[in-house]
């Protein structure tokens, strides 16, 4: 701050005083010196998963690992016996695996897009949640992509999807593969960039601990991945610019991925799939279920690693408000889809709408309406249930109900008869998909793989974004100091100009 600015302040002209503590350290720091003061409490909390391994961790990993292995065994059995063992038949050619593909890829968006939007809008409350949100997006996307494999009749030929001579450029499945692969790369970068400053801190903590094989491996890994981070001002500027750029890029990428995924349905001529509203419906549904998954994971790790001081009830309430907005939007889009198709009165569309709302599929449809639409709104509407437990419970119900909704999207049009399908078609003419233990086990294994991979990820990387939270803390302390200075200046307003100069220069 120059003397001219001080003199301007003395004459009563308002000047920006926020974050002066951070600005002081930045102005006085040399290149190669970290201008942000460390916070030992934040670092200790962020490193708990890396340095502590309780009995509950091993119990959780073993239990989830057994479920994942059971899913692999079920898939091997399906390879031996064919897709018929999973309930598929000529009258139900798409079913649970397609619903799983849409659902698991969809939940990745809650972590990536919400984190990107909050970064771009500079929402200060976002910091403790970003690492969990970005890690959730990172682990769920590959799991969702893997549902292409059990869906194939000959899974060993999956390599033809990535080998150019076998590409079918007119197929939306191929373009969806390109979109998802690009989005996966962006998600990896989005997770990696904020992690760079934290790797130095992790390396320092591990160096102070016991020297074993894990420590030696981690030291070499962090030295390479950390890219010689020293926390200098130029490095921080480059990092913040890169994070802003990838945050801007990842939002249209996420929208395009689920839009292209919907093309696999909406580009079909089959009634119930031929819907122009599907791209918007898929994107909003993905965000809705994705935010719910972030809430569930944040609640679980908050309790497991004692992070209540940093991930507070206010974080869940704010995410709950986002849930309300997305849930209401998704209900409106669903209502619009069924209203237009039902009101049109065309034979194919009217048949599947009637069977979905009042026919053989009415139970899963209305379970979705209540579970993903009405019940969360009721829970979040009342202050008594608008807490961590209530919001987490609502999120679990949303995840289950949205998965059922994906089944409602996929199965009814796939089982509708194409020949002689009047409005009052008999249910006996429709195809039937019978759930068997194989697809159920594979779905449960994929669900268990999400927390399992997160437990492993946070065993190597801090669960909280330390550098981001320390910057926020420094800015907050600077703001408090500025407010205190203004208060003192106001209380001494009748004093001499020299007194005000001393007060101001003492805080420069």
VMD Tcl script that draws the C-alpha trace (Angstrom):
set ca {
  {0.00 0.00 0.00}
  {1.47 3.40 -1.04}
  {1.35 6.60 1.02}
  {-0.94 8.08 -1.61}
  {-3.50 5.36 -0.86}
  {-3.15 6.10 2.86}
  {-3.72 9.79 2.32}
  {-6.76 8.97 0.18}
  {-8.15 6.87 3.00}
  {-7.59 9.73 5.40}
  {-9.72 12.04 3.25}
  {-12.62 9.60 3.43}
  {-12.39 7.90 0.03}
  {-13.21 4.16 0.34}
  {-10.51 1.72 -0.64}
  {-10.45 -2.04 -0.79}
  {-9.06 -3.50 2.40}
  {-10.12 -7.14 2.23}
  {-7.52 -9.86 2.47}
  {-4.75 -7.49 3.56}
  {-2.92 -10.15 5.54}
  {-2.64 -12.34 2.44}
  {-1.65 -9.36 0.29}
  {1.04 -8.36 2.78}
  {2.63 -11.77 2.68}
  {2.41 -11.95 -1.10}
  {3.98 -8.52 -1.59}
  {6.79 -9.26 0.81}
  {7.50 -12.78 -0.37}
  {10.27 -13.65 -2.76}
  {9.96 -16.21 -5.50}
  {10.49 -19.57 -3.91}
  {8.88 -18.61 -0.61}
  {5.37 -19.82 0.23}
  {3.39 -16.63 1.02}
  {0.52 -18.46 2.78}
  {1.07 -19.24 6.47}
  {0.59 -22.94 7.33}
  {-2.30 -24.13 9.49}
  {-1.33 -27.11 11.59}
  {-4.92 -28.02 12.48}
  {-5.94 -28.26 8.81}
  {-2.90 -30.30 7.89}
  {-3.41 -32.73 10.75}
  {-7.05 -33.33 9.80}
  {-6.27 -33.73 6.10}
  {-3.54 -36.29 6.78}
  {-5.58 -38.53 9.08}
  {-6.55 -41.04 6.36}
  {-2.92 -41.23 5.18}
  {-1.31 -41.69 8.60}
  {-4.06 -43.51 10.53}
  {-5.36 -47.00 9.78}
  {-8.01 -48.03 12.24}
  {-9.77 -51.34 12.60}
  {-12.88 -49.93 10.93}
  {-10.80 -49.20 7.81}
  {-9.73 -52.81 7.42}
  {-13.26 -54.03 8.15}
  {-14.70 -51.74 5.49}
  {-12.06 -52.61 2.89}
  {-12.43 -56.38 3.41}
  {-16.24 -56.25 3.35}
  {-16.39 -54.09 0.23}
  {-13.65 -56.17 -1.40}
  {-15.65 -59.37 -0.89}
  {-18.66 -57.78 -2.62}
  {-16.48 -56.67 -5.55}
  {-15.00 -60.17 -5.89}
  {-18.51 -61.64 -5.86}
  {-19.38 -59.35 -8.78}
  {-16.36 -60.54 -10.73}
  {-17.38 -64.15 -10.12}
  {-20.91 -63.36 -11.33}
  {-19.51 -61.84 -14.53}
  {-17.37 -64.93 -15.16}
  {-20.49 -67.06 -14.75}
  {-22.26 -64.87 -17.28}
  {-19.39 -65.32 -19.74}
  {-19.85 -69.07 -19.42}
  {-23.64 -69.17 -19.65}
  {-24.38 -66.13 -21.84}
  {-26.57 -63.04 -21.43}
  {-29.62 -65.24 -20.92}
  {-28.32 -66.03 -17.44}
  {-28.60 -62.29 -16.68}
  {-32.28 -62.20 -17.66}
  {-31.88 -60.85 -21.20}
  {-34.01 -62.26 -24.03}
  {-35.29 -61.36 -27.49}
  {-38.12 -59.28 -26.01}
  {-35.90 -57.50 -23.45}
  {-32.66 -56.71 -25.27}
  {-31.80 -53.70 -23.05}
  {-32.26 -53.76 -19.29}
  {-30.24 -53.47 -16.08}
  {-26.74 -53.05 -17.53}
  {-27.84 -50.13 -19.70}
  {-29.53 -48.54 -16.69}
  {-26.34 -49.07 -14.67}
  {-24.26 -47.48 -17.43}
  {-26.42 -44.36 -17.43}
  {-26.66 -44.20 -13.62}
  {-22.99 -44.71 -12.74}
  {-21.65 -42.36 -15.42}
  {-24.29 -39.86 -14.36}
  {-23.24 -39.67 -10.71}
  {-19.76 -38.50 -11.74}
  {-21.18 -35.11 -12.73}
  {-22.22 -34.10 -9.23}
  {-18.60 -34.06 -8.07}
  {-16.93 -32.53 -11.12}
  {-19.53 -30.00 -12.26}
  {-20.55 -28.76 -8.81}
  {-16.90 -28.38 -7.80}
  {-16.15 -26.53 -11.05}
  {-19.13 -24.19 -10.70}
  {-18.28 -23.40 -7.08}
  {-14.67 -22.68 -8.05}
  {-15.70 -20.33 -10.85}
  {-18.17 -18.50 -8.63}
  {-15.54 -18.33 -5.86}
  {-17.90 -19.77 -3.26}
  {-15.84 -19.68 -0.08}
  {-17.68 -22.55 1.61}
  {-16.71 -25.03 -1.09}
  {-13.13 -25.73 0.04}
  {-13.57 -28.67 2.47}
  {-15.81 -30.52 0.00}
  {-13.85 -30.21 -3.24}
  {-11.38 -33.06 -2.69}
  {-14.12 -35.55 -1.80}
  {-16.28 -34.36 -4.71}
  {-13.47 -34.55 -7.26}
  {-12.27 -37.94 -6.00}
  {-15.84 -39.28 -6.21}
  {-16.05 -38.18 -9.84}
  {-12.67 -39.76 -10.55}
  {-13.54 -43.24 -9.23}
  {-17.16 -43.49 -10.43}
  {-16.53 -42.68 -14.09}
  {-14.31 -45.75 -14.85}
  {-16.78 -47.93 -12.93}
  {-19.63 -46.66 -15.11}
  {-17.63 -47.18 -18.29}
  {-17.00 -50.81 -17.34}
  {-20.72 -51.62 -17.65}
  {-20.18 -51.70 -21.39}
  {-18.32 -54.99 -20.87}
  {-21.03 -57.19 -19.27}
  {-23.57 -55.80 -21.74}
  {-21.65 -57.20 -24.70}
  {-22.53 -60.65 -25.93}
  {-18.84 -61.36 -26.48}
  {-16.99 -59.30 -23.91}
  {-13.49 -60.40 -25.06}
  {-14.10 -58.40 -28.25}
  {-14.26 -55.11 -26.37}
  {-10.99 -54.12 -28.00}
  {-12.84 -53.61 -31.30}
  {-14.44 -50.51 -29.77}
  {-11.06 -48.76 -29.65}
  {-9.50 -50.20 -32.82}
  {-10.08 -47.83 -35.78}
  {-10.74 -50.48 -38.48}
  {-13.84 -51.59 -36.54}
  {-15.24 -48.13 -35.86}
  {-18.82 -47.48 -36.92}
  {-18.94 -43.69 -37.19}
  {-22.72 -43.71 -37.54}
  {-23.16 -45.34 -34.12}
  {-23.86 -43.07 -31.11}
  {-22.17 -45.71 -28.92}
  {-18.80 -44.93 -30.55}
  {-19.19 -41.19 -30.11}
  {-20.25 -41.72 -26.54}
  {-17.04 -43.69 -25.99}
  {-15.04 -40.74 -27.36}
  {-16.94 -38.25 -25.17}
  {-16.58 -40.32 -21.99}
  {-12.86 -40.92 -22.61}
  {-12.26 -37.19 -23.06}
  {-14.25 -36.45 -19.94}
  {-12.23 -39.06 -18.00}
  {-9.00 -37.30 -18.99}
  {-10.40 -33.94 -17.90}
  {-11.55 -35.46 -14.58}
  {-8.05 -36.81 -13.90}
  {-6.53 -33.38 -14.58}
  {-9.20 -31.68 -12.45}
  {-8.35 -33.97 -9.54}
  {-4.58 -33.67 -10.04}
  {-4.11 -29.89 -10.25}
  {-5.40 -28.95 -6.75}
  {-3.45 -31.90 -5.38}
  {-0.02 -30.55 -6.42}
  {0.47 -28.18 -3.44}
  {-0.76 -30.82 -1.00}
  {1.77 -33.41 -2.16}
  {4.62 -31.38 -0.69}
  {2.85 -31.32 2.66}
  {2.19 -35.05 2.45}
  {5.83 -35.70 1.61}
  {6.97 -33.69 4.66}
  {4.63 -35.62 6.95}
  {5.71 -38.99 5.62}
  {9.40 -38.04 5.93}
  {8.87 -37.42 9.63}
  {7.31 -40.85 10.12}
  {8.66 -44.41 10.00}
  {10.73 -45.46 7.00}
  {9.04 -48.46 5.38}
  {8.21 -49.70 1.89}
  {5.00 -47.65 1.63}
  {6.83 -44.49 2.71}
  {9.62 -44.99 0.18}
  {7.18 -45.64 -2.66}
  {5.07 -42.62 -1.73}
  {8.11 -40.37 -1.50}
  {9.19 -41.25 -5.03}
  {5.64 -40.91 -6.33}
  {5.05 -37.52 -4.69}
  {8.42 -36.20 -5.83}
  {7.48 -36.98 -9.44}
  {3.81 -36.02 -9.36}
  {4.40 -32.96 -7.16}
  {6.38 -31.33 -9.97}
  {8.81 -29.61 -7.57}
  {6.17 -27.44 -5.97}
  {7.59 -24.79 -3.61}
  {4.54 -22.56 -3.24}
  {6.01 -19.46 -4.88}
  {3.84 -16.65 -6.21}
  {4.38 -17.49 -9.92}
  {3.52 -21.13 -9.27}
  {0.30 -20.17 -7.50}
  {-0.69 -17.87 -10.34}
  {-0.14 -20.59 -12.94}
  {-2.01 -23.14 -10.83}
  {-5.00 -20.84 -10.27}
  {-5.12 -20.04 -13.99}
  {-5.00 -23.72 -14.93}
  {-7.73 -24.55 -12.42}
  {-9.94 -21.79 -13.80}
  {-9.41 -23.04 -17.35}
  {-10.16 -26.71 -16.57}
  {-13.19 -25.65 -14.51}
  {-14.58 -23.85 -17.54}
  {-13.80 -26.76 -19.87}
  {-15.19 -29.56 -17.71}
  {-18.73 -28.15 -17.56}
  {-19.49 -28.38 -21.32}
  {-17.62 -31.70 -21.41}
  {-19.91 -33.15 -18.75}
  {-22.99 -31.83 -20.55}
  {-21.85 -33.28 -23.87}
  {-21.05 -36.70 -22.37}
  {-24.52 -37.36 -21.02}
  {-26.14 -35.69 -24.02}
  {-24.29 -38.03 -26.37}
  {-25.14 -40.94 -24.08}
  {-28.82 -40.11 -24.47}
  {-28.40 -40.28 -28.26}
  {-28.08 -44.05 -27.95}
  {-31.75 -43.99 -26.97}
  {-33.18 -40.88 -28.65}
  {-31.72 -41.70 -32.08}
  {-33.79 -44.91 -32.11}
  {-37.16 -45.09 -33.85}
  {-38.67 -47.07 -30.96}
  {-41.45 -45.36 -29.02}
  {-40.24 -44.29 -25.59}
  {-36.67 -43.85 -26.80}
  {-37.34 -41.33 -29.57}
  {-37.43 -38.32 -27.24}
  {-35.94 -34.90 -28.05}
  {-36.05 -34.02 -24.34}
  {-33.67 -36.87 -23.42}
  {-30.39 -34.86 -23.58}
  {-31.66 -32.29 -21.08}
  {-33.37 -34.97 -18.97}
  {-30.20 -37.06 -18.79}
  {-27.97 -34.11 -17.86}
  {-30.25 -32.83 -15.07}
  {-30.77 -36.37 -13.75}
  {-27.01 -36.92 -13.71}
  {-26.43 -33.73 -11.72}
  {-29.25 -34.61 -9.33}
  {-27.97 -38.07 -8.49}
  {-24.36 -36.85 -8.56}
  {-24.91 -34.22 -5.88}
  {-26.72 -36.85 -3.79}
  {-23.69 -39.16 -4.03}
  {-21.33 -36.36 -2.99}
  {-23.51 -35.75 0.08}
  {-23.49 -39.43 1.03}
  {-19.71 -39.77 0.61}
  {-19.04 -36.51 2.45}
  {-21.25 -37.60 5.36}
  {-19.54 -41.00 5.57}
  {-15.95 -39.71 5.48}
  {-16.83 -36.80 7.75}
  {-17.85 -39.25 10.44}
  {-15.14 -41.83 9.74}
  {-12.25 -39.35 9.90}
  {-13.73 -36.89 12.46}
  {-13.96 -33.93 10.10}
  {-16.99 -32.29 11.74}
  {-15.00 -29.12 12.42}
  {-14.35 -28.55 8.72}
  {-17.29 -30.17 6.94}
  {-20.11 -28.62 8.90}
  {-23.88 -28.87 8.78}
  {-23.97 -25.68 6.71}
  {-22.22 -27.48 3.86}
  {-24.92 -30.14 3.77}
  {-27.72 -27.60 3.98}
  {-26.33 -25.69 1.00}
  {-25.93 -28.88 -1.01}
  {-29.47 -29.75 0.05}
  {-30.75 -26.53 -1.51}
  {-28.99 -27.51 -4.74}
  {-30.75 -30.88 -4.50}
  {-34.14 -29.17 -4.20}
  {-33.55 -27.10 -7.34}
  {-32.31 -30.07 -9.39}
  {-35.06 -32.39 -8.10}
  {-37.83 -29.96 -8.97}
  {-36.34 -29.44 -12.44}
  {-36.08 -33.18 -13.06}
  {-39.68 -33.76 -11.96}
  {-40.84 -31.04 -14.35}
  {-38.89 -32.55 -17.26}
  {-40.31 -36.01 -16.50}
  {-43.84 -34.59 -16.37}
  {-43.26 -32.85 -19.72}
  {-42.01 -36.06 -21.35}
  {-45.00 -38.13 -20.26}
  {-47.49 -35.33 -20.94}
  {-46.37 -34.80 -24.53}
  {-46.16 -38.50 -25.41}
  {-49.44 -39.33 -23.69}
  {-51.33 -36.35 -25.12}
  {-50.14 -37.07 -28.67}
  {-52.28 -40.23 -28.72}
  {-50.00 -42.08 -31.14}
  {-50.25 -45.82 -30.73}
  {-46.70 -46.58 -29.64}
  {-46.16 -43.60 -27.34}
  {-49.56 -43.83 -25.64}
  {-49.04 -47.56 -24.99}
  {-45.73 -47.25 -23.15}
  {-46.89 -44.20 -21.19}
  {-49.97 -46.04 -19.98}
  {-48.03 -49.18 -19.10}
  {-45.48 -47.07 -17.19}
  {-47.92 -44.94 -15.20}
  {-50.85 -47.34 -14.66}
  {-49.78 -50.69 -16.09}
  {-47.15 -53.26 -15.33}
  {-44.41 -50.71 -14.50}
  {-46.45 -48.47 -12.20}
  {-44.70 -49.62 -9.00}
  {-41.14 -48.59 -10.00}
  {-42.42 -45.40 -11.65}
  {-44.29 -44.14 -8.60}
  {-41.47 -45.28 -6.33}
  {-39.27 -42.88 -8.31}
  {-41.81 -40.05 -8.07}
  {-42.08 -40.41 -4.29}
  {-38.46 -41.34 -3.55}
  {-36.64 -38.90 -5.82}
  {-39.29 -36.19 -6.03}
  {-41.65 -35.71 -3.14}
  {-39.88 -37.26 -0.14}
  {-36.60 -35.26 -0.46}
  {-38.58 -32.04 -0.81}
  {-40.47 -32.84 2.39}
  {-37.30 -33.72 4.31}
  {-35.49 -30.57 3.19}
  {-38.49 -28.31 3.70}
  {-38.55 -28.61 7.49}
  {-35.80 -27.21 9.69}
  {-36.09 -30.16 12.08}
  {-35.03 -32.67 9.40}
  {-32.77 -30.28 7.48}
  {-29.62 -31.56 9.15}
  {-26.75 -33.87 8.27}
  {-28.65 -37.06 9.06}
  {-31.82 -35.97 7.27}
  {-30.05 -34.70 4.15}
  {-27.84 -37.81 3.94}
  {-30.93 -40.03 4.30}
  {-32.71 -38.11 1.55}
  {-29.64 -38.48 -0.67}
  {-29.55 -42.27 -0.22}
  {-33.24 -42.47 -1.17}
  {-32.58 -40.25 -4.20}
  {-29.76 -42.50 -5.42}
  {-31.93 -45.61 -5.18}
  {-34.97 -43.93 -6.74}
  {-32.94 -42.45 -9.61}
  {-31.47 -45.88 -10.37}
  {-35.03 -47.24 -10.52}
  {-35.92 -44.34 -12.83}
  {-33.15 -45.43 -15.22}
  {-34.75 -48.88 -15.29}
  {-38.09 -47.21 -16.10}
  {-36.42 -45.35 -18.96}
  {-34.75 -48.44 -20.41}
  {-37.04 -51.46 -19.89}
  {-40.62 -50.42 -20.89}
  {-39.77 -49.26 -24.45}
  {-37.46 -52.27 -24.92}
  {-40.22 -54.74 -23.97}
  {-43.05 -53.03 -25.89}
  {-44.30 -55.16 -28.84}
  {-43.80 -53.48 -32.21}
  {-46.65 -55.36 -33.92}
  {-50.31 -54.63 -33.00}
  {-49.70 -52.32 -30.11}
  {-52.97 -50.41 -29.51}
  {-53.59 -48.32 -26.42}
  {-55.31 -51.15 -24.58}
  {-52.70 -53.76 -25.50}
  {-52.76 -56.77 -23.18}
  {-49.85 -57.07 -20.79}
  {-49.28 -60.64 -21.97}
  {-48.07 -59.32 -25.34}
  {-45.23 -57.39 -23.76}
  {-41.77 -58.80 -23.24}
  {-40.44 -59.43 -19.75}
  {-37.06 -58.97 -18.15}
  {-36.46 -61.28 -15.20}
  {-33.87 -60.16 -12.67}
  {-31.37 -62.85 -11.77}
  {-28.64 -62.98 -9.16}
  {-25.93 -62.27 -11.74}
  {-26.80 -58.66 -12.74}
  {-27.85 -57.84 -9.19}
  {-24.49 -59.03 -7.84}
  {-22.58 -57.12 -10.52}
  {-24.54 -53.95 -9.73}
  {-23.88 -54.31 -6.01}
  {-20.20 -54.92 -6.72}
  {-19.97 -51.70 -8.74}
  {-21.71 -49.83 -5.92}
  {-19.29 -51.25 -3.35}
  {-16.33 -50.35 -5.56}
  {-17.02 -46.61 -5.15}
  {-16.34 -46.34 -1.38}
  {-13.63 -49.00 -1.67}
  {-11.67 -46.98 -4.22}
  {-12.20 -43.79 -2.24}
  {-10.78 -45.44 0.88}
  {-7.71 -46.43 -1.13}
  {-7.33 -43.01 -2.77}
  {-7.46 -41.19 0.56}
  {-4.92 -43.62 1.96}
  {-2.37 -41.96 -0.34}
  {-3.67 -38.40 -0.71}
  {-5.02 -35.83 1.79}
  {-8.80 -35.89 2.13}
  {-8.99 -32.10 2.45}
  {-7.51 -29.56 -0.01}
  {-4.92 -28.16 2.39}
  {-3.52 -25.37 0.21}
  {-6.97 -24.16 -0.77}
  {-8.22 -24.15 2.82}
  {-5.09 -22.38 4.07}
  {-5.56 -19.65 1.48}
  {-9.19 -19.27 2.53}
  {-8.13 -19.10 6.19}
  {-5.51 -16.43 5.40}
  {-8.07 -14.36 3.50}
  {-10.53 -14.68 6.37}
  {-7.92 -13.57 8.90}
  {-7.05 -10.64 6.66}
  {-10.69 -9.64 6.42}
  {-11.07 -9.79 10.20}
  {-7.94 -7.66 10.61}
  {-9.28 -5.10 8.13}
  {-12.60 -4.91 9.93}
  {-10.79 -4.44 13.22}
  {-8.70 -1.64 11.70}
  {-11.77 0.10 10.34}
  {-13.41 -0.19 13.74}
  {-10.42 1.39 15.44}
  {-10.29 4.16 12.83}
  {-13.97 4.86 13.29}
  {-13.61 5.03 17.07}
  {-10.67 7.46 16.74}
  {-12.29 9.54 14.01}
  {-11.99 12.69 16.12}
  {-8.30 12.14 16.66}
  {-5.43 13.69 14.79}
  {-4.36 12.75 11.29}
  {-1.09 11.46 12.65}
  {-2.86 8.94 14.88}
  {-4.80 7.59 11.92}
  {-1.58 7.31 9.92}
  {0.03 5.28 12.70}
  {-2.94 2.92 12.83}
  {-2.96 2.41 9.07}
  {0.81 1.94 8.72}
  {0.79 -0.56 11.56}
  {-1.44 -2.79 9.46}
  {0.44 -2.48 6.17}
}
mol new
graphics top color blue
foreach p $ca { graphics top sphere $p radius 0.5 }
foreach p [lrange $ca 0 end-1] q [lrange $ca 1 end] { graphics top cylinder $p $q radius 0.2 }
display resetview
